[in-house]
Amino acid sequence: MKKPLAQGDRTSSPAPVRPAPPDVQPVRQAPHRCTPTAEAPRLSRRDRRKIATREALITAAQEVIAVKGVYLAVIEEITERADVAKGSFYQYFRNRDELLDVLLTHRLDELRMRIEATPPMGTFAACVRTLIGHHLDYFLYREDFLLFLHQLRGLITLNTEETLAVRDTYRRYLGFLAAQLPVNDALPSGDGPTPEEGICALLGGLTGFLSHYVLLAPLATLAPQRTRIDTARTMACLAFWQSKEHG
């Protein structure tokens, strides 16, 4: 008769290992492959040279205008400063108007992005003040563009047929600014100025004051008086909008 095992002597026998069926194979994960990002097509040497030449002409135009102004910035001097043959100029720009339009569009696009990032909101007066503030902050530290814009407006007036591209670009910008203003229900419809007329008063009053001030001192010296200028120009614009109401 077998003797029973003691409690401490009980041990569990290991479970028998069953071999895997011969037709079952271990699952292997496919290695992770990084999908290469599409690279921009590499420009040819000729294309890179064309881009560099165009940029050189734009830079040269800015430098000539800064020294001689818009009226005396002729193609011959621009190409000379850019070290480009005069005949090559017309491979990049149809005429001087198109080059001036490129310079104007670049600066107006900067202003447009500022306004779109912090658009005018609230009352009609608040929107007017916001637009004035955006332009004031831009002009105070970009005196060269203020003078360029001042001269360009004169050139558009004197040479209408030779500045069609510049004129169209500037008018589109005025339309963009007019679209930022809400409908002012406080003013009688039909009697007050149109939004475009009001925007002309807004920009004309501000740039006119600043372009005269540069005869006295650099515009940056006006920075401490920014709030006072902003308030004064806003009040003047609102007075213009209401002037026909009582006239």
KEMIRO-657903 format. One record per residue: residue number from 1; residue in one letter; x, y, z of N, C-alpha, C in turn. Coordinates in Angstrom, 1 decimal. Example, Ala and Ser with C-alpha at 12.3 -4.5 7.8 and 13.67 -1.06 7.14 Angstrom:
BEGIN
SITE  seq  type   neast  nnorth     nup  caeast  canorth    caup   ceast  cnorth     cup
SITE    1     a    13.2    -5.7     7.8    12.3     -4.5     7.8    13.2    -3.3     7.8
SITE    2     s    12.8    -2.2     7.1    13.7     -1.1     7.1    12.9     0.0     7.9
***
This chain:
BEGIN
SITE  seq  type   neast  nnorth     nup  caeast  canorth    caup   ceast  cnorth     cup
SITE    1     m     0.8    -1.2     0.0     0.0      0.0     0.0     0.9     1.2     0.0
SITE    2     k     0.6     2.2    -1.0     1.4      3.3    -1.1     1.1     4.3     0.1
SITE    3     k     2.2     4.9     0.6     2.1      5.9     1.6     1.7     7.2     1.0
SITE    4     p     0.6     7.9     1.6     0.2      9.2     1.0     1.3    10.2     1.2
SITE    5     l     1.4    11.1     0.3     2.4     12.2     0.4     2.0    13.2     1.4
SITE    6     a     3.0    13.7     2.1     2.7     14.8     3.0     2.3    16.1     2.3
SITE    7     q     1.7    17.0     3.1     1.2     18.2     2.5     2.3    19.0     1.8
SITE    8     g     3.4    19.1     2.4     4.6     19.9     1.8     5.2    19.2     0.7
SITE    9     d     4.9    17.9     0.5     5.6     17.2    -0.5     4.8    17.2    -1.9
SITE   10     r     3.6    17.9    -1.8     2.9     17.9    -3.1     3.5    18.9    -4.1
SITE   11     t     3.8    18.5    -5.2     4.3     19.4    -6.3     3.5    19.1    -7.5
SITE   12     s     3.4    20.2    -8.3     2.6     20.1    -9.5     3.5    19.7   -10.6
SITE   13     s     3.1    18.7   -11.4     3.9     18.3   -12.5     3.8    19.3   -13.6
SITE   14     p     4.9    19.5   -14.3     4.9     20.5   -15.4     4.0    20.0   -16.5
SITE   15     a     3.3    21.0   -17.1     2.3     20.6   -18.2     3.1    20.2   -19.4
SITE   16     p     2.7    19.2   -20.1     3.4     18.8   -21.3     3.4    19.8   -22.4
SITE   17     v     4.5    20.0   -23.0     4.7     21.0   -24.1     4.2    20.4   -25.4
SITE   18     r     3.2    21.0   -26.0     2.7     20.5   -27.3     3.4    21.2   -28.4
SITE   19     p     4.0    20.5   -29.3     4.6     21.1   -30.5     3.6    21.8   -31.4
SITE   20     a     4.0    22.9   -32.0     3.1     23.6   -32.9     2.9    22.8   -34.1
SITE   21     p     1.7    22.9   -34.7     1.5     22.2   -36.0     2.5    22.6   -37.0
SITE   22     p     2.9    21.6   -37.8     4.0     22.0   -38.8     3.6    23.0   -39.8
SITE   23     d     2.3    23.2   -40.0     1.9     24.2   -41.0     1.7    25.6   -40.5
SITE   24     v     1.9    25.8   -39.2     1.8     27.1   -38.5     3.1    27.8   -38.4
SITE   25     q     3.3    28.9   -39.1     4.6     29.6   -39.0     4.5    30.9   -38.2
SITE   26     p     5.6    31.2   -37.5     5.5     32.5   -36.7     5.3    33.7   -37.5
SITE   27     v     4.5    34.6   -37.0     4.1     35.8   -37.7     5.2    36.8   -37.5
SITE   28     r     5.7    37.3   -38.6     6.8     38.3   -38.6     6.2    39.7   -39.1
SITE   29     q     6.5    40.7   -38.4     6.0     42.1   -38.8     7.0    42.7   -39.8
SITE   30     a     6.4    43.2   -40.8     7.2     43.9   -41.8     7.9    45.1   -41.3
SITE   31     p     9.1    45.3   -41.6     9.9     46.4   -41.1     9.2    47.7   -41.5
SITE   32     h     9.3    48.7   -40.6     8.6     50.0   -40.8     9.5    50.8   -41.8
SITE   33     r     8.9    51.2   -42.9     9.6     52.0   -43.9     9.1    53.4   -43.9
SITE   34     c    10.0    54.4   -43.8     9.6     55.8   -43.9     9.4    56.2   -45.3
SITE   35     t     8.3    56.8   -45.5     8.0     57.3   -46.9     8.7    58.6   -47.1
SITE   36     p     9.6    58.6   -48.1    10.3     59.8   -48.3     9.4    60.9   -48.8
SITE   37     t     9.7    62.1   -48.2     8.9     63.3   -48.6     9.3    63.8   -50.0
SITE   38     a     8.3    64.3   -50.7     8.6     64.7   -52.1     9.4    66.0   -52.0
SITE   39     e    10.5    66.0   -52.7    11.4     67.2   -52.7    11.0    68.1   -53.9
SITE   40     a    11.1    69.4   -53.6    10.8     70.4   -54.7    11.8    70.2   -55.8
SITE   41     p    11.3    70.3   -57.0    12.2     70.1   -58.2    13.3    71.1   -58.1
SITE   42     r    14.5    70.7   -58.4    15.7     71.5   -58.4    15.7    72.4   -59.6
SITE   43     l    15.9    73.7   -59.4    16.0     74.6   -60.5    17.3    74.5   -61.2
SITE   44     s    17.1    74.7   -62.5    18.3     74.6   -63.3    19.2    75.9   -63.1
SITE   45     r    20.4    75.8   -63.5    21.3     77.0   -63.3    20.7    78.2   -64.1
SITE   46     r    20.1    78.0   -65.2    19.6     79.1   -66.0    18.4    79.7   -65.2
SITE   47     d    17.6    78.9   -64.6    16.4     79.5   -63.8    16.9    80.2   -62.6
SITE   48     r    17.9    79.7   -61.9    18.5     80.4   -60.8    19.1    81.7   -61.2
SITE   49     r    19.7    81.7   -62.3    20.3     83.0   -62.8    19.3    84.0   -63.1
SITE   50     k    18.2    83.6   -63.7    17.1     84.5   -64.0    16.4    85.1   -62.8
SITE   51     i    16.2    84.2   -61.8    15.7     84.7   -60.5    16.6    85.7   -59.8
SITE   52     a    17.9    85.4   -59.9    18.9     86.3   -59.2    18.9    87.7   -60.0
SITE   53     t    18.8    87.6   -61.3    18.9     88.9   -62.1    17.6    89.7   -61.8
SITE   54     r    16.5    89.1   -61.7    15.2     89.8   -61.4    15.3    90.5   -60.1
SITE   55     e    15.8    89.7   -59.1    15.9     90.3   -57.7    16.9    91.5   -57.7
SITE   56     a    18.0    91.3   -58.5    19.0     92.4   -58.6    18.4    93.7   -59.2
SITE   57     l    17.5    93.5   -60.2    16.9     94.7   -60.7    15.9    95.4   -59.7
SITE   58     i    15.2    94.6   -59.0    14.3     95.1   -58.0    15.1    95.8   -56.9
SITE   59     t    16.1    95.2   -56.4    17.0     95.9   -55.4    17.6    97.2   -55.9
SITE   60     a    18.1    97.1   -57.2    18.7     98.3   -57.7    17.6    99.4   -57.9
SITE   61     a    16.4    99.1   -58.3    15.4    100.1   -58.4    15.1   100.8   -57.0
SITE   62     q    15.0   100.0   -56.0    14.8    100.5   -54.7    15.9   101.5   -54.3
SITE   63     e    17.2   101.1   -54.6    18.3    102.0   -54.2    18.3   103.3   -55.0
SITE   64     v    18.0   103.2   -56.3    18.0    104.4   -57.1    16.8   105.3   -56.7
SITE   65     i    15.7   104.7   -56.4    14.5    105.6   -56.0    14.8   106.2   -54.6
SITE   66     a    15.5   105.5   -53.7    15.9    106.1   -52.4    16.8   107.3   -52.6
SITE   67     v    17.6   107.3   -53.6    18.5    108.4   -53.8    17.9   109.5   -54.7
SITE   68     k    17.3   109.2   -55.8    16.9    110.1   -56.8    15.3   110.3   -56.8
SITE   69     g    14.6   109.5   -56.2    13.2    109.6   -56.3    12.6   108.8   -57.4
SITE   70     v    11.3   108.8   -57.5    10.6    108.0   -58.5    10.7   108.7   -59.8
SITE   71     y    10.6   110.0   -59.9    10.6    110.7   -61.2    11.9   110.5   -61.9
SITE   72     l    13.0   110.5   -61.2    14.3    110.4   -61.9    14.9   109.0   -61.9
SITE   73     a    14.1   108.0   -61.5    14.6    106.6   -61.5    14.3   106.0   -62.9
SITE   74     v    15.3   106.1   -63.8    15.2    105.7   -65.1    15.8   104.3   -65.3
SITE   75     i    15.3   103.6   -66.4    15.8    102.2   -66.6    17.3   102.1   -66.8
SITE   76     e    17.9   103.1   -67.5    19.3    103.0   -67.7    20.1   102.9   -66.4
SITE   77     e    19.7   103.8   -65.4    20.5    103.8   -64.2    20.2   102.6   -63.3
SITE   78     i    19.0   102.1   -63.4    18.6    100.9   -62.7    19.4    99.7   -63.2
SITE   79     t    19.5    99.5   -64.5    20.3     98.4   -65.0    21.7    98.5   -64.8
SITE   80     e    22.2    99.8   -64.8    23.6    100.0   -64.5    24.0    99.6   -63.1
SITE   81     r    23.1   100.0   -62.2    23.4     99.6   -60.8    23.3    98.1   -60.5
SITE   82     a    22.4    97.5   -61.3    22.2     96.0   -61.1    23.2    95.2   -61.9
SITE   83     d    24.1    96.0   -62.7    25.1     95.3   -63.6    24.4    94.4   -64.6
SITE   84     v    23.3    94.9   -65.2    22.6     94.1   -66.2    22.5    94.9   -67.4
SITE   85     a    22.6    94.3   -68.6    22.4     95.0   -69.9    21.0    95.6   -70.0
SITE   86     k    20.9    96.8   -70.5    19.6     97.5   -70.6    18.6    96.6   -71.4
SITE   87     g    19.1    96.0   -72.4    18.1     95.2   -73.2    17.6    94.0   -72.4
SITE   88     s    18.4    93.5   -71.4    17.9     92.4   -70.6    16.8    92.8   -69.7
SITE   89     f    16.6    94.1   -69.4    15.6     94.5   -68.5    14.2    94.0   -69.0
SITE   90     y    14.0    94.1   -70.3    12.7     93.8   -70.8    12.4    92.3   -70.9
SITE   91     q    13.3    91.5   -70.5    13.1     90.1   -70.3    12.4    89.8   -69.0
SITE   92     y    12.4    90.7   -68.1    11.8     90.6   -66.8    10.7    91.5   -66.5
SITE   93     f    10.7    92.7   -67.1     9.6     93.6   -66.9     9.2    94.3   -68.2
SITE   94     r     8.0    94.5   -68.5     7.6     95.0   -69.8     8.0    96.5   -69.9
SITE   95     n     8.0    97.2   -68.8     8.3     98.6   -68.7     8.6    99.0   -67.3
SITE   96     r     8.9   100.3   -67.1     9.1    100.8   -65.8     7.9   100.7   -64.9
SITE   97     d     6.7   100.9   -65.4     5.5    100.8   -64.7     5.3    99.5   -64.0
SITE   98     e     5.7    98.4   -64.7     5.5     97.1   -64.1     6.5    96.9   -63.0
SITE   99     l     7.7    97.4   -63.1     8.7     97.3   -62.0     8.2    98.1   -60.8
SITE  100     l     7.7    99.3   -61.0     7.2    100.1   -59.9     6.0    99.4   -59.3
SITE  101     d     5.2    98.7   -60.1     4.1     98.0   -59.6     4.5    96.8   -58.7
SITE  102     v     5.6    96.2   -59.0     6.1     95.1   -58.1     6.6    95.7   -56.8
SITE  103     l     7.2    96.8   -56.8     7.6     97.5   -55.5     6.4    97.9   -54.7
SITE  104     l     5.4    98.5   -55.3     4.2     98.9   -54.6     3.5    97.7   -54.1
SITE  105     t     3.3    96.7   -54.9     2.5     95.5   -54.5     3.1    94.8   -53.2
SITE  106     h     4.5    94.7   -53.2     5.1     94.1   -52.1     4.8    94.8   -50.8
SITE  107     r     4.9    96.1   -50.8     4.6     96.9   -49.5     3.1    96.9   -49.2
SITE  108     l     2.3    97.0   -50.1     0.8     97.0   -49.8     0.4    95.6   -49.3
SITE  109     d     1.0    94.6   -49.8     0.7     93.2   -49.3     1.1    93.1   -47.9
SITE  110     e     2.2    93.7   -47.5     2.6     93.7   -46.1     1.6    94.4   -45.2
SITE  111     l     1.1    95.5   -45.7     0.1     96.3   -44.9    -1.2    95.5   -44.9
SITE  112     r    -1.6    94.8   -46.0    -2.8     94.0   -46.1    -2.7    92.9   -45.0
SITE  113     m    -1.6    92.2   -44.9    -1.5     91.1   -44.0    -1.6    91.6   -42.5
SITE  114     r    -1.0    92.8   -42.3    -1.2     93.4   -40.9    -2.6    93.6   -40.6
SITE  115     i    -3.4    94.2   -41.5    -4.8     94.5   -41.3    -5.6    93.2   -41.1
SITE  116     e    -5.3    92.2   -42.0    -6.1     90.9   -41.9    -5.7    90.2   -40.6
SITE  117     a    -4.5    90.4   -40.1    -4.2     89.7   -38.8    -4.9    90.3   -37.6
SITE  118     t    -5.1    91.6   -37.7    -5.9     92.3   -36.6    -6.9    93.2   -37.3
SITE  119     p    -8.0    92.7   -37.8    -9.0     93.4   -38.6    -9.7    94.4   -37.7
SITE  120     p   -10.2    95.5   -38.3   -11.1     96.5   -37.6   -12.3    95.8   -37.1
SITE  121     m   -12.7    96.1   -35.9   -13.9     95.6   -35.3   -14.6    96.6   -34.4
SITE  122     g   -15.9    96.4   -34.2   -16.6     97.3   -33.3   -17.3    98.4   -34.1
SITE  123     t   -17.4    99.6   -33.5   -18.1    100.7   -34.1   -17.4   101.2   -35.3
SITE  124     f   -18.1   102.1   -36.1   -17.5    102.7   -37.2   -16.3   103.5   -36.9
SITE  125     a   -16.4   104.3   -35.8   -15.2    105.1   -35.3   -14.1   104.2   -34.9
SITE  126     a   -14.3   103.1   -34.3   -13.3    102.2   -33.8   -12.6   101.6   -35.1
SITE  127     c   -13.3   101.3   -36.1   -12.7    100.7   -37.3   -11.8   101.7   -38.0
SITE  128     v   -12.3   103.0   -38.1   -11.5    104.0   -38.7   -10.2   104.2   -37.9
SITE  129     r   -10.3   104.2   -36.6    -9.1    104.3   -35.8    -8.1   103.2   -35.9
SITE  130     t    -8.6   102.0   -36.1    -7.8    100.8   -36.3    -7.0   100.9   -37.6
SITE  131     l    -7.7   101.3   -38.6    -7.0    101.4   -39.9    -5.9   102.5   -39.9
SITE  132     i    -6.3   103.6   -39.2    -5.3    104.7   -39.1    -4.1   104.2   -38.3
SITE  133     g    -4.3   103.4   -37.2    -3.2    102.9   -36.4    -2.3   102.0   -37.2
SITE  134     h    -2.9   101.1   -38.0    -2.1    100.2   -38.8    -1.1   100.9   -39.7
SITE  135     h    -1.7   101.9   -40.4    -0.8    102.7   -41.3     0.2   103.6   -40.6
SITE  136     l    -0.2   104.1   -39.5     0.7    105.0   -38.8     1.9   104.2   -38.3
SITE  137     d     1.6   103.0   -37.7     2.7    102.2   -37.2     3.6   101.7   -38.3
SITE  138     y     3.1   101.5   -39.5     3.9    101.0   -40.6     4.8   102.2   -41.1
SITE  139     f     4.2   103.4   -41.3     4.9    104.5   -41.9     6.0   105.1   -41.0
SITE  140     l     5.7   105.0   -39.7     6.7    105.6   -38.8     8.1   105.0   -38.9
SITE  141     y     8.1   103.7   -39.2     9.4    103.1   -39.3     9.8   102.6   -40.7
SITE  142     r     9.0   103.1   -41.7     9.3    102.9   -43.1     9.2   104.2   -43.9
SITE  143     e    10.0   105.1   -43.5     9.9    106.4   -44.1    10.2   106.4   -45.6
SITE  144     d    11.0   105.4   -46.1    11.3    105.3   -47.5    10.0   105.0   -48.3
SITE  145     f     9.2   104.1   -47.7     7.9    103.8   -48.4     6.9   104.9   -48.4
SITE  146     l     6.9   105.7   -47.4     6.0    106.8   -47.3     6.3   107.8   -48.4
SITE  147     l     7.6   108.1   -48.6     8.0    109.0   -49.7     7.8   108.4   -51.1
SITE  148     f     8.0   107.1   -51.2     7.8    106.4   -52.4     6.3   106.5   -52.8
SITE  149     l     5.4   106.3   -51.8     4.0    106.3   -52.1     3.6   107.7   -52.4
SITE  150     h     4.1   108.7   -51.7     3.8    110.1   -52.0     4.1   110.5   -53.4
SITE  151     q     5.3   110.1   -53.9     5.8    110.5   -55.2     5.0   109.7   -56.3
SITE  152     l     4.7   108.4   -55.9     4.0    107.6   -56.9     2.6   108.1   -57.2
SITE  153     r     1.9   108.7   -56.2     0.6    109.2   -56.4     0.7   110.4   -57.4
SITE  154     g     1.7   111.2   -57.2     1.9    112.3   -58.2     2.2   111.8   -59.6
SITE  155     l     3.0   110.8   -59.7     3.3    110.2   -61.0     2.1   109.6   -61.7
SITE  156     i     1.2   109.0   -60.9    -0.1    108.5   -61.4    -0.9   109.6   -62.0
SITE  157     t    -0.9   110.7   -61.3    -1.7    111.8   -61.7    -1.2   112.5   -63.0
SITE  158     l     0.1   112.6   -63.1     0.8    113.3   -64.2     0.9   112.4   -65.4
SITE  159     n     1.1   111.1   -65.2     1.3    110.2   -66.4     0.3   109.0   -66.3
SITE  160     t    -0.9   109.3   -66.5    -2.0    108.3   -66.3    -1.8   107.1   -67.2
SITE  161     e    -1.5   107.3   -68.5    -1.3    106.3   -69.5    -0.1   105.4   -69.3
SITE  162     e     0.9   106.0   -68.6     2.2    105.2   -68.4     2.2   104.5   -67.0
SITE  163     t     1.2   104.6   -66.2     1.2    104.0   -64.9    -0.1   103.2   -64.7
SITE  164     l    -0.6   102.5   -65.7    -1.8    101.8   -65.5    -1.8   100.7   -64.5
SITE  165     a    -0.7    99.9   -64.4    -0.5     98.8   -63.5    -0.5    99.4   -62.1
SITE  166     v     0.3   100.4   -61.8     0.4    101.0   -60.5    -0.9   101.6   -60.1
SITE  167     r    -1.6   102.2   -61.0    -2.9    102.8   -60.6    -3.9   101.8   -60.2
SITE  168     d    -4.0   100.7   -61.0    -4.9     99.6   -60.7    -4.6    99.0   -59.3
SITE  169     t    -3.3    98.8   -59.1    -2.9     98.2   -57.8    -3.3    99.0   -56.6
SITE  170     y    -3.1   100.3   -56.8    -3.4    101.3   -55.7    -5.0   101.4   -55.5
SITE  171     r    -5.7   101.4   -56.6    -7.2    101.4   -56.4    -7.7   100.2   -55.8
SITE  172     r    -7.1    99.0   -56.1    -7.6     97.8   -55.5    -7.3    97.8   -54.0
SITE  173     y    -6.2    98.4   -53.6    -5.9     98.5   -52.1    -6.9    99.5   -51.5
SITE  174     l    -7.3   100.6   -52.1    -8.3    101.5   -51.5    -9.6   100.7   -51.4
SITE  175     g   -10.0    99.9   -52.4   -11.2     99.1   -52.3   -11.1    98.1   -51.1
SITE  176     f    -9.9    97.5   -50.9    -9.8     96.6   -49.8   -10.0    97.3   -48.4
SITE  177     l    -9.4    98.5   -48.3    -9.6     99.3   -47.1   -11.1    99.7   -46.9
SITE  178     a   -11.7   100.1   -48.0   -13.1    100.5   -47.9   -14.0    99.3   -47.4
SITE  179     a   -13.6    98.1   -47.8   -14.4     96.9   -47.4   -14.2    96.6   -45.9
SITE  180     q   -13.3    97.2   -45.3   -13.0     96.9   -43.8   -14.0    97.7   -42.9
SITE  181     l   -14.7    98.7   -43.5   -15.5     99.6   -42.7   -16.9    99.1   -42.7
SITE  182     p   -17.6    99.1   -41.6   -19.0     98.7   -41.5   -19.9    99.8   -42.0
SITE  183     v   -21.1    99.4   -42.3   -22.1    100.4   -42.8   -22.4   101.3   -41.6
SITE  184     n   -22.3   102.6   -41.8   -22.5    103.5   -40.7   -24.0   104.0   -40.8
SITE  185     d   -24.8   103.4   -40.0   -26.3    103.8   -40.0   -26.5   105.2   -39.5
SITE  186     a   -25.5   105.8   -38.8   -25.7    107.1   -38.2   -25.7   108.2   -39.3
SITE  187     l   -25.1   107.9   -40.5   -25.0    108.8   -41.6   -26.1   108.6   -42.6
SITE  188     p   -26.7   109.7   -43.1   -27.8    109.5   -44.1   -27.2   108.9   -45.4
SITE  189     s   -27.9   107.9   -45.9   -27.5    107.3   -47.2   -27.6   108.3   -48.3
SITE  190     g   -26.6   108.3   -49.2   -26.6    109.2   -50.3   -26.1   110.5   -50.1
SITE  191     d   -26.0   111.1   -48.9   -25.5    112.4   -48.6   -24.1   112.4   -48.2
SITE  192     g   -23.6   111.4   -47.5   -22.2    111.4   -47.1   -21.3   110.9   -48.2
SITE  193     p   -20.0   110.9   -47.9   -19.0    110.4   -48.9   -19.1   108.9   -49.0
SITE  194     t   -18.7   108.4   -50.2   -18.7    107.0   -50.4   -17.5   106.4   -49.6
SITE  195     p   -17.5   105.1   -49.3   -16.4    104.5   -48.6   -15.1   104.8   -49.2
SITE  196     e   -15.0   104.7   -50.5   -13.7    105.0   -51.2   -13.3   106.4   -51.0
SITE  197     e   -14.2   107.4   -51.0   -13.9    108.8   -50.7   -13.4   108.9   -49.3
SITE  198     g   -14.0   108.2   -48.4   -13.6    108.3   -47.0   -12.2   107.8   -46.8
SITE  199     i   -11.9   106.7   -47.4   -10.6    106.0   -47.3    -9.5   107.0   -47.9
SITE  200     c    -9.9   107.7   -49.0    -8.9    108.6   -49.5    -8.6   109.7   -48.5
SITE  201     a    -9.7   110.2   -47.8    -9.5    111.2   -46.8    -8.6   110.6   -45.6
SITE  202     l    -8.8   109.4   -45.3    -8.1    108.7   -44.2    -6.6   108.7   -44.6
SITE  203     l    -6.3   108.1   -45.7    -4.9    108.0   -46.1    -4.2   109.3   -46.5
SITE  204     g    -5.0   110.1   -47.2    -4.5    111.4   -47.6    -4.1   112.3   -46.4
SITE  205     g    -5.0   112.3   -45.4    -4.7    113.2   -44.3    -3.5   112.7   -43.5
SITE  206     l    -3.4   111.4   -43.3    -2.2    110.8   -42.6    -0.9   110.9   -43.3
SITE  207     t    -0.9   110.5   -44.6     0.4    110.6   -45.4     0.8   112.0   -45.7
SITE  208     g    -0.2   112.9   -45.9     0.1    114.3   -46.1     0.8   114.9   -44.9
SITE  209     f     0.3   114.6   -43.7     0.9    115.2   -42.5     2.3   114.6   -42.3
SITE  210     l     2.5   113.3   -42.5     3.8    112.6   -42.3     4.8   113.1   -43.3
SITE  211     s     4.4   113.2   -44.6     5.3    113.6   -45.6     5.8   115.0   -45.5
SITE  212     h     5.0   115.9   -44.8     5.4    117.2   -44.5     6.4   117.2   -43.2
SITE  213     y     6.1   116.3   -42.3     6.9    116.3   -41.1     8.3   115.8   -41.4
SITE  214     v     8.5   115.0   -42.4     9.9    114.6   -42.7    10.8   115.7   -43.0
SITE  215     l    10.2   116.9   -43.4    11.0    118.1   -43.7    11.7   118.6   -42.4
SITE  216     l    11.1   118.3   -41.2    11.5    118.8   -39.9    12.4   117.8   -39.2
SITE  217     a    12.0   116.5   -39.3    12.8    115.5   -38.5    12.4   114.1   -39.0
SITE  218     p    13.2   113.1   -38.7    12.8    111.7   -39.1    11.5   111.3   -38.5
SITE  219     l    10.7   110.5   -39.2     9.4    110.1   -38.7     9.4   109.3   -37.4
SITE  220     a    10.5   108.6   -37.1    10.6    107.8   -35.9    10.5   108.7   -34.7
SITE  221     t    10.9   110.0   -34.8    10.8    110.8   -33.6     9.3   111.1   -33.2
SITE  222     l     8.4   110.8   -34.1     7.0    110.9   -33.7     6.4   109.8   -32.9
SITE  223     a     7.2   108.7   -32.7     6.7    107.6   -32.0     6.1   107.9   -30.7
SITE  224     p     6.7   108.7   -29.8     6.1    109.1   -28.5     4.7   109.8   -28.6
SITE  225     q     4.5   110.4   -29.8     3.2    111.1   -29.9     2.2   110.3   -30.8
SITE  226     r     2.4   109.0   -30.9     1.6    108.1   -31.7     0.1   108.2   -31.3
SITE  227     t    -0.2   108.1   -30.0    -1.6    108.1   -29.6    -2.3   109.4   -29.9
SITE  228     r    -1.6   110.5   -29.8    -2.2    111.8   -30.1    -2.4   112.0   -31.5
SITE  229     i    -1.5   111.5   -32.4    -1.7    111.6   -33.8    -2.9   110.7   -34.2
SITE  230     d    -2.9   109.5   -33.7    -4.0    108.6   -34.0    -5.3   109.2   -33.7
SITE  231     t    -5.4   109.8   -32.5    -6.7    110.4   -32.1    -7.1   111.6   -33.0
SITE  232     a    -6.1   112.4   -33.3    -6.4    113.6   -34.1    -6.9   113.2   -35.5
SITE  233     r    -6.2   112.2   -36.1    -6.5    111.8   -37.5    -7.9   111.1   -37.5
SITE  234     t    -8.2   110.4   -36.5    -9.5    109.7   -36.4   -10.6   110.7   -36.3
SITE  235     m   -10.4   111.8   -35.5   -11.5    112.8   -35.3   -11.6   113.5   -36.7
SITE  236     a   -10.5   113.8   -37.4   -10.6    114.5   -38.6   -11.4   113.7   -39.7
SITE  237     c   -11.1   112.4   -39.7   -11.8    111.5   -40.7   -13.3   111.4   -40.4
SITE  238     l   -13.6   111.3   -39.1   -15.0    111.2   -38.8   -15.8   112.5   -39.1
SITE  239     a   -15.1   113.7   -38.9   -15.6    114.9   -39.3   -15.9   115.0   -40.8
SITE  240     f   -15.0   114.5   -41.6   -15.2    114.5   -43.0   -16.4   113.6   -43.4
SITE  241     w   -16.5   112.5   -42.8   -17.6    111.6   -43.1   -19.0   112.3   -42.8
SITE  242     q   -19.0   113.2   -41.8   -20.2    113.8   -41.4   -20.4   115.2   -42.1
SITE  243     s   -19.4   115.6   -42.8   -19.4    117.0   -43.3   -20.6   117.2   -44.2
SITE  244     k   -20.9   116.3   -45.1   -22.0    116.5   -46.1   -23.4   116.4   -45.4
SITE  245     e   -23.4   115.8   -44.2   -24.7    115.7   -43.5   -25.3   117.1   -43.2
SITE  246     h   -24.4   118.0   -42.9   -24.9    119.3   -42.5   -24.6   120.3   -43.6
SITE  247     g   -24.1   119.9   -44.7   -23.8    120.9   -45.7   -24.9   121.1   -46.7
***
